[in-house]
């Protein structure tokens, strides 16, 4: 079922096309710098956790390639979603809906960067990593943005894989192989995505309604969403402890991941038990906390590994 | 102010606005060109550095 009629009517009526043309900043905005920072961080953690070392220059170029690939996905997402972006308060000021960047220019920009980033990563590290980056871009743009986002309430669950790949990419760029460790990193980000975006969808429900995007709160209701958030937070809490059980993380990480996992579960139960009046505020709180959660859990894993490797306490 | 003077002032204001917009357009175009050039230079430099790192000291070990 298509909730939004194709990609028609991209430019909202009454908004003049940018007569002065796009600035460099507009093109940078197309790359979604905030999402890029998350991509860079998770990829860096994946890279530094990998058992074999990598030349710092190669590592730097690999991280830049992954960041460019992530940015290219963002540009292609903005190209396709320009019509619905214009309808939501959170996205209506993006460069394409306001007419500062032409849609076709965004498409060319995104395509060029996609190809360049894949080639650069493949040449710099290995073609398994290059191929995985190409698949990540394809998954985010075609599977998530074009196919799932406007059709199913499970859009963010399946589409979450696209955001989870960078951690795996960092590891594969160094080792050239997918083993259980990068898969666990992937799983943590994958399970983190639904509670994070459903919390956003709860307090921005009107936005998604206006754009006719079938987010879970709009399709299945707030109660079902709150229950799903609790379930995914529980799964996230458990999966974040897997590195300890599988032996590639120690007690310090376990304490941090366990503590923050309990925080996620606690806030999601708090959201479930809340009255309708306080729901938006608590959803916003969970959304903010989830950002901190991912950062702290990955940072703890990284710091512990680096400290153990450097024999700091011996 | 006569009608003719008013019309001339309006025309001058419109012309000034068009001129400012044109200047802004040219400025943005120039900056985009510089950014593209810098991007290309960085791309070339990246491949140069990558070659150096990949080949290491062997780069200079070759028969004359």
Interface residues (C-beta under 8 A of the other chain):
Chain A: X19 X20 X21 X22 X23 X24 X27 X55 X57 X58 X61 X64 X116 X120 X123 X124
Chain B: X21 X24 X25 X28 X29 X31 X32 X35 X43 X46 X47 X49 X50 X53
